[in-house]
Amino acid sequence: MDEDRRGKLERLRERGIEPFPHAFPGVGPVSAIHEAHGGLEAGEDTEAAYRVGGRLAARRGHGKAAFLDVVDRSGRIQVHARLDVLGQDSFDELLSLDLGDLVGVDGTAFKSRRGELSLKATGWTLLAKSLLPPPEKFHGLEDVETRYRRRELDLMANEEARTLFILRSRVLAAVRRWLDGRGFLEVETPVLQPLYGGALARPFTTHHNALDRDLYLRIATELYLKRLIVGGLERVYELGKDFRNEGLSPKHNPEFTMLEWYEAYADYTDMAAELEQMVAFVATEIGYDGDIDFATPWRRVTLRDAILDEAGVDVLANRDEEQLLEAARGRGIELDSTDTWPGLVDDLLSRHVEPKLSRPTFVLDYPVELSPFAKGHRSEPGLVERFECFAGGMEFANAFTELNDPDEQRTRFDQQGRLTAQGDQEAQPYDEDYIRALEQGMPPTGGIGVGIDRLVMLMSGRCSIREVVLFPTMR
């Protein structure tokens, strides 16, 4: 802790000044001043009064006048403080503040002779004494570890960071507007679950002391949301956290934000059209001007053709592990010989296809072994009606025509059990409660999951998920 700042804190208290007041009502955003008075001429005054609050970011001047920069979430405003307006004690106290202190300022808008929009201070209040110095400038936070572990410093020092996370909030708001405008209900399902499911992933396990049983952090919201479709809610979505016990990478964080929506009487072709519409809507709402062309329709290619084009391996002509391993070796590709057949297919897709898909692309029609909850393809035996959508070299959405035949779902669970016996730690466990829900009758349904963190990466041009998550998991 800075001893000089600590000394100032104690002197304030000795003089009866509260360095951490309870409130400062009536504060407006700095941006409101810029919006209202951007057209003032240099040297022009107004009688328009404002109250702002923010962090002291700079101080200039001496003698009987000083200029201070105050920063809030919406921007920066220059404050002009004069001795003859504030009085000696208030003026001296203002000049004794440290950079990083939080202050509230009352004043009137004017434009300085140099043409900078400013606030002519008529009064001010210390809102919080900063006991640690702020980062000097953004160059003091080049260490990415510090930026991610101490995000408050990153936000304080770097306007670009503040802009990014404001954009993330706008993306979420636009997603909700799009879904709410189409009659979807936002719902909440359990994060702590007695059985995980809805994706091929390893869960986090925790223990409930009162019940003396293990529970799982959800890896997906899918199975609970489809039970709501069974119950008659027909169009539902959930925007929330999922958790998967996997490694860290530029595309993976163990805790991530997922959007899933389910729609009765729809199929995966409807989900593809709706995803195109939603992403285009979000891009328009946030004023996207990046390099990815989201104009519709997006490219469509089958999984078989995508892997054949990029890796030269026909996965559907090699439907067991040994055949597929041998076919890959014939193309100079070494795969993990201990992996299951669906694991080998997924590896070919993620290593040889995904990185090359820069523009939005639907990869369609997956083998049934990779998709335990997708309905069988209506014209291609052995495949299911599923797509994954890619852009910017990464997958960001996954959708099915949902399997609603309880007997077929039971068979799929049995198939997943055999994969578990082969050592697949990400296989889907058998879920009898979900089977019982399907036995009540689920209408034809389309469902989709969209990775919100990855969508924000696409919308902001960022290459690492840690950049778009406020507090990412760190080693």
Residue pairs with C-beta under 8 A, 6 or more apart in sequence:
1 131
1 132
2 131
2 132
2 133
4 98
5 98
5 129
5 130
5 131
5 132
5 133
6 131
8 96
8 98
8 129
9 19
9 129
9 131
12 18
12 19
12 126
12 129
13 19
17 126
19 126
19 128
19 129
20 127
20 128
20 129
21 125
21 126
21 127
24 51
24 53
24 104
24 125
24 127
26 51
27 51
27 52
27 53
27 104
28 50
28 51
28 52
29 52
29 72
29 73
29 74
29 75
30 52
30 54
30 70
30 71
30 72
30 74
30 75
30 76
30 77
31 74
31 75
32 50
32 74
33 50
33 52
33 77
33 109
33 117
33 119
34 75
34 77
34 117
36 48
36 109
37 46
37 48
37 109
37 111
37 117
38 117
40 46
40 109
40 110
40 111
40 117
41 111
42 111
42 112
42 113
42 114
42 115
43 111
43 112
43 113
44 110
44 111
45 108
45 110
45 120
46 108
46 109
46 110
47 108
48 108
48 109
49 106
49 107
49 108
49 122
50 106
50 107
50 108
50 109
50 119
51 104
51 105
51 106
52 70
52 72
52 77
52 104
52 105
52 119
53 70
53 72
53 102
53 103
53 104
53 105
53 127
54 70
54 71
54 72
54 77
54 102
54 103
55 70
55 71
55 72
55 100
55 101
55 102
55 103
55 130
55 134
55 156
56 68
56 69
56 70
56 97
56 98
56 99
56 100
56 101
56 102
56 103
57 69
57 70
57 71
57 76
57 99
57 134
58 68
58 69
58 99
59 66
59 67
59 68
59 69
59 95
59 97
59 99
60 66
60 67
60 68
61 67
63 83
64 82
64 83
64 84
65 80
65 81
65 82
65 83
66 80
66 81
66 91
66 94
66 95
67 78
67 79
67 80
67 81
67 118
68 78
68 79
68 81
68 94
69 76
69 77
69 78
69 79
70 76
70 77
70 79
70 103
70 105
73 162
73 166
77 117
77 118
77 119
78 112
78 116
78 117
78 118
78 119
79 105
79 107
79 118
79 119
79 121
79 124
80 107
80 110
80 112
80 118
80 119
80 120
80 121
81 91
81 94
81 95
81 121
81 124
82 91
82 120
82 121
83 91
85 120
85 121
85 122
86 94
86 121
86 122
86 123
86 124
90 123
90 124
93 126
94 103
94 121
94 124
97 103
97 126
98 129
98 130
98 133
99 130
99 133
99 134
100 130
100 132
100 133
100 134
100 156
101 126
101 128
101 129
101 130
102 126
102 127
102 128
102 130
103 124
103 125
103 126
103 127
104 124
104 125
104 127
105 119
105 121
105 123
105 124
106 121
106 122
106 123
106 124
107 119
107 120
107 121
107 122
107 123
108 119
108 120
108 122
109 117
109 118
109 119
109 120
110 117
110 118
110 119
110 120
111 117
111 118
112 118
134 153
134 156
134 157
135 141
135 153
135 156
135 157
136 157
137 157
138 157
138 158
138 160
140 157
141 147
141 153
141 154
141 157
141 158
144 466
145 474
146 153
146 154
147 153
147 154
147 158
147 161
148 154
148 466
148 471
148 472
148 474
149 474
151 161
151 470
151 471
154 161
155 161
155 162
155 165
164 460
164 462
164 467
164 468
165 470
167 286
167 456
167 459
167 460
168 456
168 460
168 468
170 285
170 286
171 282
171 286
171 452
171 455
171 456
171 459
172 239
172 452
174 281
174 282
174 285
174 286
175 239
175 259
175 278
175 282
175 450
175 452
176 186
176 239
177 281
177 285
178 277
178 278
178 281
178 282
179 186
179 237
179 261
179 278
180 186
182 235
183 235
184 235
184 236
184 237
184 261
184 263
185 233
185 235
185 236
185 237
186 236
186 237
186 238
186 239
187 225
187 228
187 233
187 236
187 237
187 238
188 238
188 240
189 218
189 221
189 224
189 225
189 228
189 238
190 218
190 224
191 217
191 218
191 240
191 241
192 206
192 208
192 215
192 216
192 217
192 218
193 215
193 216
193 217
193 218
194 213
194 215
194 216
195 216
195 429
195 431
195 433
196 203
196 216
196 217
196 218
196 219
196 429
197 219
197 220
197 222
197 223
197 428
197 429
197 431
197 434
198 218
198 219
198 220
198 221
198 222
198 223
198 373
198 428
199 219
199 220
199 222
199 242
199 244
199 428
200 370
200 372
200 426
200 427
200 428
201 219
201 220
201 244
201 245
201 246
201 426
202 219
202 244
202 245
202 246
202 425
202 426
203 216
203 217
203 218
203 219
203 243
203 244
203 245
204 216
204 217
204 243
204 244
204 245
204 254
205 214
205 215
205 216
206 214
206 215
206 216
206 217
207 213
207 214
207 215
208 214
208 215
217 243
218 242
218 243
219 242
219 243
219 244
220 242
220 258
220 260
220 449
221 238
221 240
221 242
221 258
221 260
222 260
222 373
222 447
222 449
223 431
223 434
225 236
225 237
225 238
225 260
225 262
225 447
226 262
226 402
226 434
226 437
226 442
226 445
226 447
227 434
227 437
228 236
228 262
229 236
229 262
229 264
229 442
229 443
229 445
230 437
230 438
230 440
230 441
230 442
234 263
234 264
234 265
234 443
235 261
235 262
235 263
235 264
236 261
236 262
237 259
237 260
237 261
237 262
238 259
238 260
238 261
239 257
239 258
239 259
239 452
240 257
240 258
241 255
241 256
241 257
241 258
242 255
242 256
242 257
242 258
243 254
243 255
243 256
244 252
244 254
244 256
245 254
246 252
246 254
248 254
248 473
248 475
249 465
250 463
250 464
250 465
250 466
251 394
251 454
251 465
252 465
253 453
253 465
253 466
253 469
253 472
253 473
254 473
255 473
256 451
256 452
256 453
256 465
256 469
257 451
257 452
257 453
258 449
258 450
258 451
258 452
259 449
259 450
259 451
259 452
260 447
260 448
260 449
260 450
261 447
261 448
262 402
262 445
262 446
262 447
263 270
263 271
263 274
263 445
263 446
263 447
264 443
264 444
264 445
265 443
265 444
265 445
266 444
266 445
266 446
267 375
267 385
267 401
267 444
267 446
268 364
268 374
268 385
268 386
268 387
268 399
268 400
268 401
268 446
270 446
271 387
271 399
271 400
271 446
271 447
271 448
272 298
272 300
272 362
272 387
272 389
272 399
274 448
275 389
275 397
275 399
275 448
275 450
276 296
276 297
276 298
276 360
277 296
278 450
279 294
279 360
279 455
280 294
280 295
280 296
282 288
282 455
282 459
283 294
283 459
286 459
288 294
288 459
290 458
290 459
290 460
290 461
291 461
292 358
292 359
292 360
292 391
292 392
292 458
293 359
293 360
294 360
294 391
298 359
298 360
298 361
298 362
298 389
299 359
299 360
299 361
299 362
300 361
300 362
300 364
301 309
301 361
301 362
301 363
301 364
302 363
302 364
302 365
303 315
303 345
303 349
303 363
303 364
303 365
303 366
303 367
304 314
304 315
304 316
304 365
306 349
306 353
306 363
307 313
307 314
307 315
307 345
307 348
307 349
307 352
307 353
308 314
308 315
310 352
310 353
310 356
311 328
311 331
311 333
311 348
311 352
311 353
312 331
313 324
313 327
313 328
313 331
313 333
313 348
314 327
315 324
315 345
315 348
315 367
316 367
316 382
317 327
318 324
318 326
318 327
319 341
319 367
319 382
320 341
321 337
321 339
321 340
321 341
321 344
324 335
324 341
324 344
324 345
325 335
325 337
325 344
328 334
328 335
328 344
328 348
333 348
333 352
335 344
335 347
335 348
336 343
336 344
336 347
338 423
339 347
340 369
340 419
340 422
340 423
340 424
341 369
342 367
342 369
342 370
342 419
343 424
345 367
345 369
345 370
346 370
349 363
353 363
354 390
354 393
354 394
354 395
355 393
356 393
357 363
357 390
357 391
357 393
358 391
358 392
358 393
359 391
360 389
360 390
360 391
361 389
361 390
361 391
362 387
362 388
362 389
363 387
363 388
363 389
363 390
364 386
364 387
365 377
365 380
365 383
365 384
365 385
365 386
365 387
366 374
366 383
366 384
366 386
366 388
367 382
367 383
367 384
368 374
368 376
368 382
368 383
368 384
368 412
369 415
369 419
370 386
371 384
371 386
371 400
372 403
372 412
372 413
372 415
372 416
372 428
373 400
373 402
373 403
373 409
373 412
373 428
374 384
374 385
374 386
374 400
374 401
374 402
374 403
375 384
375 385
375 400
375 401
375 402
375 403
375 404
375 405
376 383
376 384
376 385
376 403
376 408
377 383
377 384
377 385
378 385
384 400
384 401
384 403
385 400
385 401
386 398
386 399
386 400
386 401
387 398
387 399
388 395
388 397
388 398
388 399
389 395
389 396
389 397
389 398
389 399
390 396
391 458
392 457
392 458
394 454
394 457
395 451
395 454
396 450
396 451
396 454
396 455
396 458
397 448
397 449
397 450
397 451
398 448
398 449
399 446
399 447
399 448
399 449
400 446
400 447
400 448
401 444
401 445
401 446
402 442
402 444
402 445
402 446
402 447
403 409
403 412
404 438
404 442
404 443
404 444
404 445
405 438
406 435
406 438
406 439
409 434
409 435
409 438
410 435
412 428
413 428
413 429
413 430
413 431
413 435
414 430
416 427
416 428
416 429
416 430
417 427
417 429
417 430
419 427
420 427
420 429
453 465
453 468
453 469
454 465
456 462
456 468
457 463
457 464
457 465
457 467
457 468
460 467
460 468
462 468
465 472
466 472
